[in-house]
Amino acid sequence: MTSPSTNPISLFSPIKIGGLELSNRIIMAPLTRNRAGEGNVPQAINVDYYRQRSGAGLIISEGSQISPQGLGYPGTPGIYSDAQVVGWQQVTEAVHKVGGLIFLQLWHVGRISHTSLQLNGELPVGPSALKPNGQIFTYTGLQDFEMPRALSTDEMPGIIADYANAAKNAKLAGFDGVEIHAANGYLIDQFLRDGTNRRTDQYGGIIENRMRLLLEITEQVVSVWGENRVGVRLSPENSFNDMHESNPQKTFNAVAEQLSAFPLAYLHVLEGDMMTGERNLDYVQLRNCFNGYYMANNGYDFESANAAIVENRADMVAFGKLFIANPDLPYRFAQKLPLNTPDSATFYGGDEKGYTDYPACDEEFC
């Protein structure tokens, strides 16, 4: 693995991750936009959306379910069918044609689903039969969360195999790498945190057991992609999707230490709680537990992101809402140009409005 640089750097400095040359450290975060076509297949509008944002040092795609069981929301793309692979190929070709790099985020929502979204009306699954508080958006509107079915120990190899197969499909689709989504209250995060994992087998109890699924998945995905092509995303404090952890610093320091055994491209951390804005962990301490590149995320603007890079608190910074509204975000940052304001009413679902119609700067505009 390439060691993080100790030379003076900024948000605009290039960075080399294995054989990948990122032109800057401004990363497009994975963003669920609910605009996939029939069969959860990426369509032409998605091609335009990602191509527009290819100035990012790296694009991380929206979460893409690894199997039908992994589906949690309408209109989210998958990476388990031939048609989905073909749809994503159009995206990666468009991004590469203009010099961009793109990773696919591998996603299984676990208990954050609904019987109406599952094959044959089956219950969502999770580490334990614990119903989350709140509601989920379905094809017929908001529905209360349901009591999930606890996965049996015998089902774990199948879940791991689904991740490996999805990683292979991402390679066929032309991605430059993949990110394992182990954050924001979805399946892997549900196993990591003691508020959602009450198991008594080898996948529950002590943190060494709770992180077992993540480590087994990471091993298989890295075996598919090789060195420096797999990232992992964590969210130690995020309460989204009714998540809780009694000792997040200890737990996620341990997770970061164990992930250091793999030749990862980066560790991507959503710092703090995106629901409350609170940030209580020592993220420098967490970062120091990991021996590779650290990508920070959550609430950064240009000034705070650049300071994080200059002060060596992060190697890269991922931006979400700012990339939604500003397809040319790195250029605007570099030229100190005004930013478009994100329209939250168009974040999820819909058409081109609020998706591909945000203006970019050119000689006549900005």
C-alpha positions as CSV (number, residue, x, y, z in Angstrom):
1,M,0.0,0.0,0.0
2,T,1.2,3.5,-0.7
3,S,1.9,5.4,2.5
4,P,0.2,8.7,3.1
5,S,2.3,11.7,2.1
6,T,4.0,13.8,4.8
7,N,4.7,16.7,2.3
8,P,2.8,20.0,2.5
9,I,-0.4,19.4,0.6
10,S,-3.8,21.0,0.0
11,L,-7.3,19.9,-1.2
12,F,-6.1,20.5,-4.8
13,S,-3.0,18.2,-4.5
14,P,-3.1,15.0,-6.5
15,I,-2.9,11.8,-4.6
16,K,-1.8,8.3,-5.8
17,I,-3.7,5.3,-4.5
18,G,-1.9,2.3,-5.8
19,G,-2.2,2.6,-9.6
20,L,-4.8,5.3,-9.5
21,E,-3.9,8.9,-9.9
22,L,-6.5,11.2,-8.4
23,S,-6.2,14.7,-9.7
24,N,-7.4,16.3,-6.5
25,R,-8.6,15.2,-3.0
26,I,-12.1,16.5,-3.5
27,I,-14.3,13.3,-3.4
28,M,-17.9,13.0,-4.5
29,A,-19.6,11.1,-1.6
30,P,-22.1,8.3,-2.3
31,L,-25.6,9.9,-2.6
32,T,-28.9,8.0,-2.8
33,R,-31.0,9.8,-5.5
34,N,-33.7,7.2,-6.3
35,R,-33.6,7.7,-10.0
36,A,-32.8,4.2,-11.3
37,G,-35.0,2.8,-14.1
38,E,-37.1,-0.3,-14.2
39,G,-35.4,-3.4,-12.7
40,N,-33.2,-1.0,-10.6
41,V,-31.1,-0.5,-13.7
42,P,-29.1,2.7,-14.2
43,Q,-30.5,4.8,-17.1
44,A,-29.5,7.6,-19.4
45,I,-30.2,10.3,-16.8
46,N,-27.8,8.6,-14.4
47,V,-25.1,8.7,-17.1
48,D,-25.5,12.4,-17.5
49,Y,-25.4,13.0,-13.7
50,Y,-22.2,11.2,-13.1
51,R,-20.4,12.5,-16.2
52,Q,-21.2,16.1,-15.1
53,R,-19.3,15.5,-11.8
54,S,-16.2,13.8,-13.2
55,G,-14.0,16.6,-12.0
56,A,-14.0,15.0,-8.6
57,G,-10.7,13.3,-7.7
58,L,-12.9,10.3,-7.3
59,I,-16.6,9.7,-7.6
60,I,-18.1,7.1,-5.2
61,S,-21.4,6.0,-6.6
62,E,-24.7,5.9,-4.8
63,G,-25.3,2.7,-2.8
64,S,-26.1,-0.2,-5.1
65,Q,-27.8,-3.3,-3.6
66,I,-25.8,-6.5,-3.9
67,S,-28.9,-8.7,-4.1
68,P,-32.7,-8.4,-4.2
69,Q,-32.7,-8.9,-0.4
70,G,-30.4,-5.8,-0.1
71,L,-33.1,-3.4,-1.5
72,G,-34.4,-0.8,0.9
73,Y,-35.8,2.0,-1.2
74,P,-37.6,2.5,-4.6
75,G,-35.5,3.5,-7.5
76,T,-32.1,2.6,-6.2
77,P,-29.7,0.8,-8.6
78,G,-28.4,-2.8,-8.1
79,I,-25.3,-4.6,-9.1
80,Y,-26.5,-8.2,-9.2
81,S,-28.2,-8.6,-12.6
82,D,-26.8,-8.5,-16.2
83,A,-29.0,-5.6,-17.1
84,Q,-27.7,-3.6,-14.1
85,V,-24.1,-4.3,-15.1
86,V,-24.9,-3.1,-18.6
87,G,-26.5,0.0,-17.2
88,W,-23.5,0.8,-15.1
89,Q,-21.2,0.3,-18.0
90,Q,-22.7,3.3,-19.7
91,V,-22.0,5.3,-16.6
92,T,-18.3,4.2,-16.2
93,E,-17.6,4.7,-19.9
94,A,-19.0,8.3,-19.7
95,V,-16.9,9.1,-16.6
96,H,-13.7,7.6,-18.0
97,K,-14.2,9.4,-21.4
98,V,-13.8,12.8,-19.6
99,G,-10.9,11.6,-17.4
100,G,-12.8,10.8,-14.2
101,L,-12.5,7.9,-11.8
102,I,-15.4,6.1,-10.1
103,F,-15.9,3.5,-7.4
104,L,-19.2,1.6,-6.9
105,Q,-20.6,1.5,-3.3
106,L,-21.7,-2.1,-2.3
107,W,-24.9,-1.9,-0.3
108,H,-27.2,-4.2,1.7
109,V,-29.8,-2.3,3.8
110,G,-30.5,-5.2,6.3
111,R,-33.5,-4.3,8.5
112,I,-34.0,-0.9,6.8
113,S,-36.5,-2.3,4.3
114,H,-40.1,-3.5,4.1
115,T,-42.0,-6.6,3.0
116,S,-43.4,-4.6,0.0
117,L,-39.8,-4.2,-1.3
118,Q,-38.7,-7.7,-0.7
119,L,-39.1,-10.8,-3.0
120,N,-42.2,-12.8,-2.2
121,G,-43.1,-10.3,0.6
122,E,-40.4,-11.7,2.9
123,L,-39.4,-9.8,6.0
124,P,-36.3,-7.7,6.0
125,V,-33.3,-9.3,7.7
126,G,-30.8,-8.1,10.3
127,P,-28.4,-9.4,12.9
128,S,-31.2,-9.5,15.5
129,A,-34.9,-9.3,15.6
130,L,-35.0,-5.7,16.7
131,K,-37.5,-3.3,15.1
132,P,-36.2,0.2,14.3
133,N,-38.2,3.2,15.3
134,G,-39.6,5.3,12.5
135,Q,-40.9,4.8,8.9
136,I,-39.5,3.9,5.5
137,F,-40.5,5.2,2.1
138,T,-42.0,2.5,-0.1
139,Y,-43.7,2.4,-3.5
140,T,-47.0,3.3,-1.8
141,G,-45.6,6.0,0.5
142,L,-44.3,5.9,4.1
143,Q,-44.8,2.7,6.0
144,D,-43.8,1.8,9.6
145,F,-40.7,-0.3,9.9
146,E,-41.3,-4.0,10.6
147,M,-39.7,-6.5,12.9
148,P,-36.8,-7.9,10.9
149,R,-35.9,-11.6,10.8
150,A,-32.6,-12.4,12.5
151,L,-30.2,-14.0,10.0
152,S,-29.1,-17.5,11.0
153,T,-25.4,-18.4,11.3
154,D,-25.8,-20.6,8.3
155,E,-26.9,-17.7,6.1
156,M,-23.7,-15.7,6.6
157,P,-21.7,-17.5,3.8
158,G,-24.5,-16.6,1.4
159,I,-24.4,-12.9,2.4
160,I,-20.6,-12.8,2.0
161,A,-20.9,-14.5,-1.4
162,D,-23.4,-11.9,-2.6
163,Y,-20.8,-9.2,-1.8
164,A,-18.1,-11.1,-3.7
165,N,-20.4,-11.6,-6.7
166,A,-21.4,-7.9,-6.6
167,A,-17.7,-7.0,-6.5
168,K,-17.1,-9.1,-9.6
169,N,-20.1,-7.5,-11.4
170,A,-18.7,-4.0,-10.6
171,K,-15.4,-5.1,-12.3
172,L,-17.4,-6.2,-15.3
173,A,-19.2,-2.8,-15.3
174,G,-15.9,-1.0,-15.6
175,F,-15.6,0.6,-12.2
176,D,-12.1,1.6,-10.9
177,G,-12.9,0.0,-7.5
178,V,-15.6,-0.5,-4.9
179,E,-16.5,0.8,-1.5
180,I,-18.1,-1.5,1.1
181,H,-20.9,0.4,2.8
182,A,-20.6,-0.4,6.5
183,A,-22.2,2.8,7.7
184,N,-25.5,4.7,8.3
185,G,-27.5,1.9,10.0
186,Y,-27.4,-0.6,7.2
187,L,-26.6,-4.3,7.4
188,I,-22.9,-4.3,8.2
189,D,-23.3,-1.3,10.6
190,Q,-26.1,-3.2,12.3
191,F,-23.7,-6.0,13.0
192,L,-20.9,-3.6,14.2
193,R,-23.0,-1.8,16.8
194,D,-24.2,-3.3,20.1
195,G,-27.5,-1.3,19.9
196,T,-28.6,-3.5,17.0
197,N,-26.6,-6.7,17.4
198,R,-27.7,-8.9,20.3
199,R,-26.5,-12.2,18.9
200,T,-24.9,-14.9,20.9
201,D,-23.0,-16.7,18.1
202,Q,-19.7,-15.9,16.6
203,Y,-21.2,-12.8,15.0
204,G,-22.3,-11.1,18.2
205,G,-21.3,-10.1,21.7
206,I,-17.7,-8.8,21.9
207,I,-16.5,-6.4,19.2
208,E,-14.2,-9.1,17.7
209,N,-17.3,-11.0,16.9
210,R,-19.5,-8.1,15.9
211,M,-16.9,-7.0,13.3
212,R,-16.5,-10.5,11.9
213,L,-19.0,-10.1,9.1
214,L,-17.3,-6.9,7.9
215,L,-13.8,-8.5,7.9
216,E,-15.0,-11.6,6.1
217,I,-16.7,-9.5,3.5
218,T,-13.7,-7.3,3.1
219,E,-11.4,-10.3,2.7
220,Q,-13.6,-11.6,-0.2
221,V,-14.0,-8.2,-1.9
222,V,-10.3,-7.5,-1.7
223,S,-9.6,-11.0,-3.2
224,V,-11.7,-9.9,-6.2
225,W,-10.2,-6.5,-6.7
226,G,-6.7,-6.7,-5.3
227,E,-4.7,-4.0,-3.6
228,N,-5.8,-0.3,-3.3
229,R,-9.1,-0.8,-5.1
230,V,-11.5,-1.4,-2.1
231,G,-12.6,1.3,0.4
232,V,-14.7,0.9,3.5
233,R,-17.2,3.4,4.9
234,L,-18.0,3.7,8.6
235,S,-20.2,6.1,10.7
236,P,-19.3,5.6,14.4
237,E,-21.7,8.2,15.9
238,N,-24.5,8.4,13.3
239,S,-27.9,7.8,14.8
240,F,-29.6,7.7,11.4
241,N,-31.9,4.6,11.1
242,D,-32.3,4.4,14.9
243,M,-28.7,3.3,15.6
244,H,-26.9,3.2,18.9
245,E,-23.5,2.1,20.2
246,S,-22.5,2.1,23.9
247,N,-18.7,2.8,23.3
248,P,-18.2,4.1,19.7
249,Q,-14.6,5.2,20.3
250,K,-13.4,1.8,21.5
251,T,-15.5,-0.1,19.0
252,F,-14.5,1.8,15.9
253,N,-10.9,2.2,16.9
254,A,-10.8,-1.6,17.0
255,V,-12.5,-1.8,13.6
256,A,-10.0,0.6,12.1
257,E,-7.1,-1.4,13.5
258,Q,-8.4,-4.7,12.1
259,L,-9.1,-3.1,8.7
260,S,-5.4,-2.1,8.6
261,A,-4.7,-5.8,7.8
262,F,-6.1,-5.3,4.3
263,P,-4.5,-3.3,1.5
264,L,-7.4,-0.9,1.3
265,A,-7.7,2.2,-0.9
266,Y,-9.0,4.2,2.0
267,L,-11.1,4.3,5.1
268,H,-14.1,6.6,4.6
269,V,-15.5,8.0,7.9
270,L,-18.7,10.0,8.3
271,E,-17.7,12.0,11.3
272,G,-20.3,12.8,13.9
273,D,-24.1,12.4,13.7
274,M,-25.7,13.7,10.6
275,M,-29.0,13.8,12.4
276,T,-28.0,16.1,15.3
277,G,-24.7,17.6,14.2
278,E,-23.0,16.4,17.3
279,R,-19.4,15.2,17.1
280,N,-18.0,13.7,20.2
281,L,-15.4,11.2,19.1
282,D,-11.7,11.8,18.7
283,Y,-11.5,11.2,14.9
284,V,-7.7,11.9,14.8
285,Q,-7.4,9.0,17.3
286,L,-9.5,6.8,15.1
287,R,-7.5,7.9,12.0
288,N,-4.3,6.9,13.7
289,C,-5.6,3.4,14.3
290,F,-5.7,2.9,10.5
291,N,-2.5,2.5,8.5
292,G,-3.8,3.9,5.2
293,Y,-5.5,6.8,3.6
294,Y,-8.3,8.5,5.6
295,M,-11.2,10.1,3.9
296,A,-13.3,12.5,6.1
297,N,-16.9,13.3,5.5
298,N,-19.9,15.2,7.0
299,G,-20.5,18.9,7.0
300,Y,-17.2,20.1,5.5
301,D,-17.0,23.2,3.4
302,F,-13.9,24.4,1.4
303,E,-12.2,26.1,4.3
304,S,-12.7,23.3,6.9
305,A,-11.8,20.6,4.3
306,N,-8.6,22.3,3.2
307,A,-7.6,22.8,6.8
308,A,-8.1,19.1,7.5
309,I,-5.8,18.3,4.6
310,V,-3.2,20.9,5.5
311,E,-3.2,19.9,9.1
312,N,-2.9,16.2,8.2
313,R,-6.2,15.3,9.8
314,A,-7.4,13.7,6.6
315,D,-6.0,12.7,3.2
316,M,-9.2,13.3,1.3
317,V,-12.5,14.9,2.0
318,A,-15.9,13.7,0.6
319,F,-18.7,16.2,-0.2
320,G,-22.3,15.3,-0.6
321,K,-24.9,18.1,-0.9
322,L,-22.3,20.5,-2.4
323,F,-21.8,18.0,-5.2
324,I,-25.5,17.6,-5.8
325,A,-25.9,21.3,-6.5
326,N,-22.5,22.0,-8.0
327,P,-21.4,19.5,-10.7
328,D,-18.2,21.4,-11.2
329,L,-17.4,21.7,-7.5
330,P,-13.6,21.4,-7.7
331,Y,-13.5,24.1,-10.3
332,R,-15.6,26.4,-8.2
333,F,-13.4,25.8,-5.2
334,A,-10.3,26.5,-7.2
335,Q,-11.6,29.7,-8.7
336,K,-13.3,30.8,-5.5
337,L,-16.6,31.1,-7.3
338,P,-20.1,31.2,-5.7
339,L,-21.9,27.9,-5.1
340,N,-25.4,26.8,-6.2
341,T,-27.7,26.1,-3.3
342,P,-29.0,22.5,-3.0
343,D,-32.8,22.0,-3.3
344,S,-33.6,19.4,-0.7
345,A,-37.1,18.9,-2.2
346,T,-35.5,17.2,-5.3
347,F,-32.9,15.1,-3.5
348,Y,-34.9,11.8,-3.8
349,G,-36.8,10.6,-6.9
350,G,-38.1,12.6,-9.8
351,D,-36.5,13.6,-13.1
352,E,-33.8,16.0,-14.3
353,K,-35.0,18.8,-12.0
354,G,-32.6,19.0,-9.1
355,Y,-30.5,16.2,-10.6
356,T,-28.8,17.1,-13.9
357,D,-30.1,20.7,-14.3
358,Y,-27.8,22.5,-11.8
359,P,-25.7,25.0,-13.9
360,A,-21.9,24.6,-14.2
361,C,-19.6,27.6,-14.6
362,D,-18.3,28.5,-18.0
363,E,-17.1,31.7,-19.8
364,E,-20.6,33.2,-19.8
365,F,-21.8,32.0,-16.4
366,C,-20.1,32.7,-13.0
